[in-house]
Amino acid sequence: MGTKESATERGQQLRFECYKQNNPDECQRLGQYLEIFRDFEKAGKVFKYNCDQNRYGKSCFQYAEYLMNGQGGVEKNEEEALTKFEQSCQLDYLPGCHNVGAVAAASPDKNFNNTDKGIEHLELACSKSFIPSCELLLEFYFHGYQNIKKDMSKAFKCAEKLCDLGSPRGCINLGVFYKNGDGGVEKDPEMTKKYFAKAKKLAEGSAEKNDCNC
């Protein structure tokens, strides 16, 4: 059987398992399958169906992206997109929490800007070890941003969490805190050396993974 025939058969199988067997995981795979073949209009409909009917967090997130970008024949609607990101967050899909948080905390648009809501969603995702949310919180607390006040103690905690999660960025920032005696800790050359070394090791390990496509 040729590649085209195999792909067609795979598509038919996914449709059957999604719509006839009502399998949310297979609906998600069907949407991704359609994206591979650049049939974004059908993919968007599948993600919407799986979000609305099956309450599948990742599908809600992907449909939200279609709404945010006006993709696949879906009319651009940022307000509805944020509602879908919020829904994906409620379904414990952490990238959705992150997107709600990032937009609410940082948007220059007064219709979307809500600092308290933004921080709440970012802290929720960070508490569940979603690294991008911890990194964004670190940035906000380290420098301050719009209505978010600079808070070095909170920035230190974010860096500590990131380093524990294996983020070189978190460890390098911890080293800086100990070097400068900031964030509620005293200057400590040994701790500075420790975290700089850990950051280097983690970065080198990450580079090796990328080189071998692991």
C-alpha positions in Angstrom: 0.0 0.0 0.0 1.4 3.4 -1.0 2.0 6.3 1.3 -1.0 8.2 0.1 -3.3 5.2 0.6 -1.9 4.7 4.1 -2.4 8.3 5.0 -6.0 8.2 3.8 -6.7 5.0 5.8 -5.2 6.6 8.9 -7.4 9.6 8.4 -10.5 7.5 8.1 -9.5 5.5 11.2 -9.1 8.7 13.2 -12.4 10.0 12.1 -14.1 6.8 13.1 -12.5 6.7 16.5 -13.2 10.4 17.1 -16.8 10.7 15.9 -18.2 7.2 16.1 -16.4 6.0 19.2 -16.3 9.4 20.8 -12.6 9.2 21.8 -11.3 12.6 22.7 -7.6 11.6 22.4 -8.2 10.4 18.8 -10.1 13.7 18.0 -7.0 15.6 19.1 -4.9 13.4 16.9 -7.3 13.9 14.0 -6.9 17.6 14.3 -3.1 17.3 14.3 -3.3 14.9 11.4 -5.3 17.4 9.4 -2.8 20.1 10.2 0.0 18.0 8.8 -1.8 18.0 5.5 -2.5 21.8 5.9 -6.2 21.3 6.0 -6.5 24.0 8.7 -10.2 24.7 8.2 -11.2 21.1 9.0 -8.6 20.9 11.8 -10.1 24.0 13.4 -13.5 22.4 13.4 -12.2 19.2 15.0 -10.5 21.2 17.8 -13.6 23.2 18.4 -15.7 20.0 18.5 -13.3 18.3 20.8 -13.2 21.3 23.1 -17.0 22.0 23.2 -18.2 18.4 23.2 -15.5 16.5 25.0 -13.9 19.3 27.1 -10.4 18.4 26.0 -8.0 21.0 27.2 -5.4 20.8 24.5 -8.0 21.1 21.8 -9.5 24.2 23.5 -6.0 25.6 23.5 -5.4 24.9 19.8 -8.8 26.3 18.8 -8.0 29.4 20.9 -4.9 29.9 18.7 -7.0 29.7 15.6 -9.3 32.4 17.0 -6.3 34.5 18.1 -4.7 34.3 14.7 -7.8 34.2 12.5 -6.6 30.9 11.0 -8.2 28.2 9.0 -11.3 30.1 8.1 -12.0 31.0 11.7 -12.7 34.7 12.1 -10.2 36.5 14.4 -11.7 37.0 17.8 -9.2 37.8 20.6 -11.9 37.9 23.3 -13.2 34.5 22.5 -9.7 33.2 22.1 -9.0 34.2 25.7 -12.2 32.5 26.8 -11.0 29.3 25.2 -7.5 29.7 26.7 -9.2 30.1 30.1 -11.3 26.9 29.4 -8.1 25.0 28.6 -6.6 26.2 31.9 -9.7 25.0 33.8 -9.2 21.7 32.2 -5.6 21.6 33.6 -3.8 22.3 30.3 -1.0 24.5 31.6 -0.1 26.3 28.4 -3.6 27.7 28.5 -3.1 29.1 32.0 0.2 30.6 30.9 -1.4 32.4 27.9 -4.2 33.8 30.0 -1.6 35.0 32.5 0.7 36.5 29.9 -2.0 38.4 28.1 -3.8 39.6 31.3 -0.5 40.7 32.9 1.2 42.3 30.0 -1.3 43.4 27.4 -1.3 47.1 26.6 -5.0 46.8 25.7 -7.1 47.9 28.6 -9.8 45.5 27.6 -7.5 42.5 28.4 -5.2 43.9 31.0 -5.8 42.6 34.5 -2.7 42.3 36.6 -4.2 40.3 39.4 -5.7 37.8 37.1 -2.5 37.5 35.1 -0.3 36.9 38.1 -2.8 34.4 39.5 -2.7 32.3 36.3 1.0 32.5 36.0 1.6 31.5 39.6 -0.9 28.6 39.1 1.0 27.3 36.1 4.4 27.8 37.8 3.3 26.0 40.9 2.6 23.0 38.6 6.1 23.2 37.2 5.4 24.9 33.9 8.7 26.5 33.2 7.7 29.3 30.8 5.3 30.7 33.5 8.0 30.6 36.2 10.4 32.4 33.7 7.9 35.1 33.0 7.2 35.7 36.7 10.9 35.9 37.3 11.2 38.6 34.6 8.2 40.5 36.0 9.4 40.4 39.6 13.0 41.1 38.8 12.4 44.2 36.7 8.9 45.2 37.5 6.4 45.7 34.6 3.5 48.0 34.2 1.4 47.5 37.3 3.6 44.7 38.6 5.9 45.9 41.3 9.6 44.9 41.4 9.9 42.3 44.2 13.3 40.7 44.6 12.1 38.2 47.2 9.5 36.8 44.9 12.0 36.9 42.0 14.4 34.8 44.1 11.7 32.2 44.8 11.0 32.0 41.1 14.7 31.5 40.3 14.9 28.8 43.0 11.9 27.0 41.5 13.3 27.2 38.0 16.7 25.9 39.1 15.1 23.0 40.9 13.2 22.2 37.6 16.5 22.1 35.8 16.5 25.5 34.1 19.9 27.0 33.5 18.3 30.4 33.6 17.0 29.8 37.1 20.4 28.7 38.4 22.3 31.6 36.8 19.9 34.0 38.4 20.2 32.3 41.8 24.0 32.7 41.4 23.4 36.5 40.8 21.2 36.8 43.8 23.9 35.3 46.0 26.6 37.3 44.3 24.8 40.6 45.0 23.2 39.7 48.3 19.8 40.3 46.9 16.3 38.7 47.2 16.5 38.3 50.9 19.8 36.4 51.0 23.3 37.5 52.0 26.3 37.6 49.7 27.8 34.1 49.5 30.6 33.4 47.1 30.3 29.7 47.6 26.6 29.6 46.7 27.3 31.9 43.8 30.0 29.4 42.5 27.7 26.5 43.1 24.8 27.8 41.1 26.9 29.2 38.3 28.5 25.8 37.9 25.0 24.1 38.0 23.8 26.5 35.3 26.8 25.7 33.1 26.3 21.9 33.6 22.6 22.1 32.7 23.2 24.3 29.7 25.9 21.9 28.4 23.5 18.9 29.0 20.8 20.7 27.0 23.2 21.4 24.2 24.3 17.8 24.0 20.6 16.7 23.8 20.0 19.1 21.0 23.1 17.8 19.1 21.9 14.2 19.3 18.2 15.0 18.8 17.4 13.1 22.0 
